[in-house]
């Protein structure tokens, strides 16, 4: 059974940084792109960034600059580094690996 599990969310003060991790387990899947999405309360889910098996990355235009996605293929893990956090970054962050979605991890940016 394939599982995608995110971790690293929590409460962070504005201006702080956070590193999210996403681990794929249960199957050896080569070639899948992985991505991070986020969904704020009352808003649609939006793409943050995508990383391909080649490690090439794409970012949503509004996410360029403060977000860094990376992956470790040997560990089946994808990371999302977020810097200079703002209250509007508050959302549930989801990892998707190929067709498999995680349950999400809450990030709250507040004093």
N, C-alpha and C positions, 0 to 999 in steps of 0.2 A: 504494500500500500504506500503510495506516494504521499509524503507530507511536506508542507512548506511552513516553517515556523519562524516568525519574526521575534526579535528581542531588541532591547535597548531603549525603549520608549520611557517616558517619565515626565516629571515636572522640571522645567528649566526656566531660568530667569532670562528675560530679554537680553540679547547680546551674547548669550552663551552658545555652547556647541553641543552637539549630540552625535553619537555614532550608532546607527541601527544595523543590525545583522539579520540575515535571512538564510536559513539553512534548508537545503533540499535533502530529504532522506527517503529511503525506501526503494530507490531505483537509480540506476546509473543512466543518466540521460545526457547524451552529448549533443551539442549543437543548438540547444535551446537558448533563446534570448531570455534575459531576466529583466524585470523592471520594478520600479517603485511607483506606486500611486498614492494619493492621499485624498481623504474626504473629510471636509470640515462639516460641522453640524449644519444641516439645512442646505448644504450645497452638493453639487454633483462631484463624483469622483473624478480626479484629474491626474494626468500623467505627470510624474516628477522627472524621471529619467529612465533610460533603458541601456543595458549593456549586453553586447553580443558575446558569443563564445570566443570570438577573436579579441575580445576586450575593447572593441570599438564602442564608443558611447554616444548617446543622443540625449539631449536635454530639452524639455519644454522651454520655450523662449522665456517665460516668466521665472524659470527656475535657474537660469544660467547665472553663475557667479558665486552663489552661496552653497550650492549642493554639489557633492562629488560622489558619483557612483563608481564602484569597482567590484571585481569578483575574483575569487580564488577557485579556479576550476578543480583543483586537487581536493579542496575541502567542500566542494558543492555549496559555497557560501557567497552571498552577495552582500555588499556593504553600502550604506548611504551615510555619508558625512554631511552634516548640516551645520553651517557656521552662521554667526551673527543672527541668531534666531529672533524672530519677531512674533508678537502675539498672533498675527494672522497666519503663522505657520502651525497654529494649533489645529490638530486633525488626527484622525486615525490613519496611520501609514500602513499600506498594504504592499506585500511583495507578491509578485506573480512570476512564476518560472515555467515557461512554456504555457501549457493550459491550466497549470495548477496555481491556485490562489491560497495565500495564508489567511489567517483569521484577523490579522492586523495588530498593530501596537499603537497605543495612544501616546501622542506627544502633546503636552500642554506647555505653552509658553506664557508665563505669568509671573508677576512679582509675588 
